[in-house]
Amino acid sequence: MASQNVDPTVTSSATARKGMGAGAQAARGSVGKRLQQELMTLMMSGDKGISAFPESDNLFKWVGTIDGALGTVYETLRYKLSLEFPSGYPYNAPTVKFLTPCFHPNVDSHGNICLDILKDKWSALYDVRTILLSVQSLLGEPNNESPLNPHAAELWQNQPAYKKHLHEQYKKQVKEDV
C-alpha cells in the first residue's frame, strides 16, 4: 500500500525540477479529470449536510459547506470551507480551511484544521467527499490531545458551557459577515 501515494508522473528528481514540462501538464490534466469525477460523485452521493463546488471556473479551488452533525453541539450550524488542490493531487493532500470562523479544539483562529488525514495520514484513495465527511465528524469528535485552540479544548469538557459559547460566537461572526 505504500505506493498509493507515489505520483507516477514524477519519474525522477530531475524531471520534477523542470517544472511545467510535458509530464507536469499531463498530471495537471489528469488532476482536472479526477476533480471532475469527484464533483460528479459528490453531487450524486446524496450525503446530507455536505457539498462542494469549484470556485468560478477554477477546478483547483473549491468552496464547500458542512452542516454540524445531528446530536452534536454543532447541530443547526453551517460552515463554509475552502479547498485548494495542488498539481500533485491526489498524491498530495489539498489545503482545507474554514472560511466561516469556527470555534473548535482542532481549528485555529485562521481556519486551519488539525486533522491527520489532511497531513501525515493522507492517502491518494481519499476524495472530496471523504474530506468533508471527516471534517464534519471532527466537529462532534475533536482530538483534545492535539488542540490548535486550547481554550476550546478546555471548554469542551463542559458541553453546556461549550455550546453556549459556540452559538454566541457563531451568531456574532455570521452577523459581522452579512
Disulfide bonds with the S-S distance in Angstrom:
none
